[in-house]
Amino acid sequence: MRRNIVKCTAVALVAVAILNGAVPVETQAAKKPKISSRQWKVTVGQTKKVAVKNVAKRTKVTFRYGKNAKKTALVKWNKKKKCIVVRGKKAGRATVQVKFKTSTGKTTYNCKILVNKKSAKVPAGTSKPAGTPTAVPSTTPAVTPTIVPSTIPVTTPTAVPSTVPVTVTPAATEGPYKTYEAEYEDDNMPVKDIYKDCFLVGAALNGTSSQTMALNHKGMAGILKKHFNSTVLSNLMKPEHLLDKTATLNSADGMPVCKFDTCDSALNFCKENGIKMRGHTLLWHNQTPEWFFHVDYDVNKDLVDAATMEARMESYIRQVLTHCQTEFPGVVYTWDVVNECICVDANSFVVTSGGWKLRTQTKSDNDFEHDGYVPNYWYATMGETYVEKAFMYARKYADPGVALVYNDYNVFQTTKMENIYKMVEELKGKGLIDGIGLQPTVGMRWPDLNSDKKDSFKNCLETYAKLGLELQVTELSFKLQMDPEDIDDEELQKQADRYEEFMQLLVDEDSDNGGPCNITSVTVFGICDDYPLYTDNHQNLYLWDKNCVPKPCFYSYIKPGLDLLASKEQQAAAGAQR
């Protein structure tokens, strides 16, 4: 009874307050969000802000693109300024449905977008007309040309015009492939210029054969040339692609023979365009043919003894390094000498004399050819010494200044981190290693990136930094675990936020900006979603969509770098005024 009296009293008080004007307007009758205009005109490369009235703090704003709208324009919600931001991508018309969701209901508007072509570019050496849009904030230095290492012979590359559509014809020698056309229209500041004061920025060239390599896709080749100063072959420089079995069986000295048809085109592309390459990888328990470890290279015979295997190892490393350094001098700046040899899974490791856990076998889910458990044939033939021997021969044949690196995944997991640290510390003491390749292997929710937790990526960076070696982020990607048709603006924004948090962490931790870590390169492990030359496509990972259009995560990926450039500009201006 008392509870009902209190309730009635409260209702009465609210009613009186409304009559007296004491209750906020939104309590009386919340007004619907209202867009200032439903027809938006913008120029390619420019942005337009569309004001929205009556937006409450907890209003959820989403966008549903019409046909081909994402190719035409990028539409985002600016929560702080309560406006819609429209950026022109490609000349044309499009429609976007804007939905406002509040506690009281939904309001939907259908809006039209007209994207006009850019005006002709001003010739070099002339002044810029007033009112011409600038893609880079005024606080950001002008785009500088990519610095080509002096050791790399330079030929003039064929430029990919940023405004000219590039039609891609998939290779016909291997298939089946889906019919695919891509356009490369990108007026953004090159990523390599944005992060020029921090580290090299790279993107992996995906592909499982010469025919499916990403360079066959002209849009992605254009992106690589414009935006990146580093790359890596995700598959085509691994032993299974370089070892020539037929030639090996006929070799005069019984040593393995290498071929380089799968990687030479990429190396030449890098040579011609002033792009550096990470060499990936010399030794790995996966993607190394089993016959390489057997007597007479015959899997039906016994494994060879340690001395024979060591001779084969040295011959292989010598051939690979000599070829790359002779034919493409200065291109390969680092080598993943050994890849993923630390294992903390039960029954799959042996504790070495140095106290770290060395992989002895691999599970089927970490192997590309076998079922069940497969031996680590390097360990089976040479024992624990194979890791040190690999670095020893890499050091013997590598040019001065080429970094020798150990590369691995789950580098932030505490147990694995302890073991990697022990192994690397041992190799460093012998002068055999220069750095650690850190595969983020991270998801949208795990692990923590920038926190003080033991298994956060921040702690991972700072722990390895104590070794005094360079750190290279080698396989960066954040995957949306869902079907492409289920991905909306909200999910894309979550992915974008993750990229921004990670890149901000790297900028803050980098020694060039006062942090404790000598971060020398950061590589995104691919360029575009829905890679068109694979039959089994990788989805929802990267900075560009399947049409070579920058995704929201691209702009988040570059934001920490742009903020850093702006800050340095402000500091320089302040110093000049003193």
VOKOL-790096 format. One record per residue (C-alpha): residue in one letter; x, y, z. Coordinates in steps of 0.25 Angstrom, whole numbers, plus 5000, padded with zeros to 4 digits. Layout:
// residues N
aXYZ ...
END
This chain:
// residues 578
m500050005000 r501150105004 r501950064991 n500650104983 i500550234990 v502050274987 k501850234972 c500550324971 t501250434978 a502450424968 v501550424956 a500750554961 l502050624964 v502550594950 a501250644944 v501350774952 a502750794947 i502350774933 l501250884934 n502250974941 g503350954930 a504350894940 v504550754932 p505450754920 v504750754906 e505250614903 t504450564915 q503250634910 a503250574896 a504650534890 k504850604877 k505250514865 p506650534860 k506650624848 i507650624836 s507950764831 s507950714816 r507650584810 q508450614797 w509950614799 k510950664788 v512450644790 t513650634781 v514550514780 g515550524791 q514750624799 t513950614811 k512550674815 k511950694828 v510450684829 a509850734842 v508850664850 k507850724861 n507250664873 v508250544875 a508250494889 k509550434895 r509150294894 t508550304880 k509150184871 v509450224857 t509550124846 f509650134831 r509150034820 y509850054807 g509050044794 k509649974781 n511050014779 a510950124789 k512250074797 k513050094784 t512550234782 a512650294796 l512950264811 v511950304821 k512250314836 w511650364848 n512350474857 k511850454870 k512550564877 k512150674866 k510750604864 c510950604849 i511050514837 v512350514830 v512350474815 r513550454807 g513550444792 k514350314787 k513850304772 a513050394763 g511650354762 r510250344770 a509850254781 t508850244792 v509050224807 q507950194818 v508250264831 k507550194843 f507550264857 k507150174868 t506750224882 s506050174894 t504750224889 g504850174875 k505450174861 t505550284851 t506050254836 y506450344825 n506750314811 c507850404806 k508550424792 i509950444789 l510550514777 v512150504776 n512750594766 k514050574759 k515350644764 s515850764757 a517050744749 k518350744757 v519250864758 p520550834750 a521750824758 g522450954761 t521251044760 s520451104772 k519151034776 p517851114773 a517051164785 g516051074790 t516650944785 p516450834794 t517650774801 a517550624805 v518650644816 p518350724829 s519050864828 t519950814840 t520450694832 p521750714824 a521650704809 v521750564803 t523250534801 p523750434791 t524150294796 i525550284800 v526150174792 p527350104799 s528650144792 t528949994790 i527749974781 p527950004766 v526750084763 t525950084750 t524850174747 p523550104751 t522250114743 a521350194752 v519950154754 p519150274753 s518250294766 t517050334758 v517150234746 p516350104748 v517149984746 t516449864741 v516949724746 t516949604738 p517249484746 a518349384742 a517749284732 t518849174735 e518249134748 g516849124753 p515749124754 y515649274758 k514449364759 t514249484749 y514849604756 e515049744753 a515649844763 e515949994762 y517050064769 e516650204773 d517350254785 d517650404788 n518150374802 m519550414807 p520450294806 v520550214818 k522050204817 d522150354818 i521250364830 y522050264838 k523450304832 d523950354846 c523550224853 f523750094845 l523650024831 v522249994827 g521949864819 a520849784813 a520949634810 l520849584796 n519949464797 g519849354787 t520149204787 s520749204773 s521349294763 q520049304756 t519249344769 m520249444775 a519649574778 l520549644768 n519649584757 h518549674763 k518949814757 g518049884768 m518849824779 a520149844772 g519749994771 i519450004786 l520749934789 k521550034781 k520850154786 h520750124801 f521850024806 n523350024806 s523349874811 t522749744807 v522849594809 l522449474801 s521449394810 n521749264804 l522649274791 m524049284798 k523849164807 p524649034804 e523548954797 h523549064786 l525049074785 l525548934786 d525648874772 k525448714774 t525748684759 a527048764759 t527448714773 l527348564769 n528348594758 s529248684765 a530748654764 d531048674778 g529848614784 m529448744790 p528048814788 v527848904776 c526949024777 k526049094767 f525549234769 d524349254759 t523349274770 c524049384776 d524849454766 s523749544760 a523449594774 l524849624776 n524949694763 f523749774766 c524349824779 k525649854772 e525049944762 n524150014772 g525050034783 i524349944793 k525049854803 m524649714806 r524649624818 g525149484814 h524149384819 t524649274823 l525949194823 l525549084833 w524149034837 h523648904841 n522448924831 q522548954816 t523848884815 p523748754806 e523948624814 w524848564803 f525948674807 f526248594820 h526348454814 v527548374809 d527648394794 y526448494795 d525548374795 v524448364806 n524448214806 k525848214811 d526348254825 l526548394830 v528048444828 d529048464839 a529248594846 a530548634838 t529848604824 m528648694828 e529548804833 a530248804820 r528948814812 m528548924822 e529749004819 s529648984804 y528149024804 i528449154812 r529649184804 q528849174791 v527649254795 l528449374801 t529449374790 h528449374779 c527649494786 q528849574789 t529449554775 e528249574767 f527549674775 p528549744784 g528049824796 v526549774794 v526449674805 y526749744818 t526349634828 w526249484829 d525349404837 v526449304839 v525649204847 n524049204848 e523249164860 c524149054866 i523649084880 c522548994885 v521848994899 d520748884895 a520848764903 n521648644897 s522148734885 f523448784891 v524748754897 v525448844908 t526748884902 s528048894909 g527749044909 g526449014917 w525549054906 k524448974899 l524748924885 r523748874876 t523848724873 q522548704865 t521348774860 k519948754860 s519048734848 d518348874850 n519748934849 d520148864837 f519848874822 e520048734817 h519948624827 d518848564837 g519148544851 y520548574857 v521648604848 p523148604853 n523948734852 y524948674843 w526048774846 y526048724860 a525848584856 t527148594848 m528048694855 g527448704869 e527348834877 t528648894870 y527848914857 v527349054862 e528749104865 k529349044852 a528349114844 f528649254850 m530149214849 y530049194834 a529149314831 r530149404838 k531249334830 y530549374816 a529749494819 d530249624815 p530649724826 g529449804831 v528349694828 a527649664841 l527449514845 v526149494852 y525349384859 n523949394856 d522749334864 y521249334867 n520549354881 v521849434885 f521049494896 q520549364904 t521349364916 t521949224916 k522349234901 m522849374903 e523849324914 n524349214905 i524549304893 y525249404902 k526249294907 m526549244893 v526749374887 e527649424899 e528449294897 l528649334882 k528949474885 g530049434894 k530749364882 g530549484873 l529549414864 i528249484864 d527849634862 g526349634865 i524949564867 g523849554858 l522549564866 q521249514859 p520149584866 t519249464864 v518149544871 g516649554870 m515549654872 r515449634887 w516749554891 p517849584896 d517849724902 l518649814894 n519049934903 s518949894917 d519849844928 k519349704928 k520449594927 d519949544913 s519649684907 f520349724895 k520949844902 n521549754912 c522049664901 l522749774894 e523349834906 t523849694911 y524549664898 a525149804897 k525949764909 l526849684900 g527249804893 l526949754879 e526049804868 l524549764868 q523749744855 v522249724855 t522149624844 e520749574841 l519749684846 s518249664843 f516949674851 k515849574845 l514349594847 q513849454849 m512549464841 d512049454827 p512249574818 e510749594817 d510649614832 i511649714833 d511049854836 d511649994839 e511749964854 e512549834852 l513449914842 q513650014853 k514049914863 q515149864854 a515550004851 d515650034866 r516549904868 y517449954857 e517550094863 e517850044877 f518949944872 m519650054863 q519550154875 l520250054884 l521350034874 v521550184872 d521650204887 e522550084890 d523550114878 s524850174882 d524850274872 n523750344880 g524350324894 g523750184896 p524650054901 c524449974888 n525349974875 i524149944865 t524749944851 s523649894843 v522149864843 t521549774833 v520049754830 f519949614825 g519149644812 i518549764805 c517149734801 d515949654806 d515449544798 y516749524790 p516249494776 l517349394772 y517049294782 t515849194781 d515849194796 n515749344799 h516249414812 q515149504817 n514949624826 l516449644830 y517149764823 l517149914821 w516549904807 d515249834802 k515149744790 n515049864781 c516349924786 v515550034793 p516050074807 k515250024818 p514950094831 c516150024838 f517050084827 y516750224833 s516850174847 y518250104844 i518850234839 k518250324850 p519350304860 g520350334850 l519650464845 d519450504859 l520950494862 l521250574849 a520350684853 s520950684867 k522350694862 e521950804853 q521350884864 q522550864872 a523450914861 a522551034859 a522651064874 g524151054874 a524251144862 q523451254869 r524451254881 
END
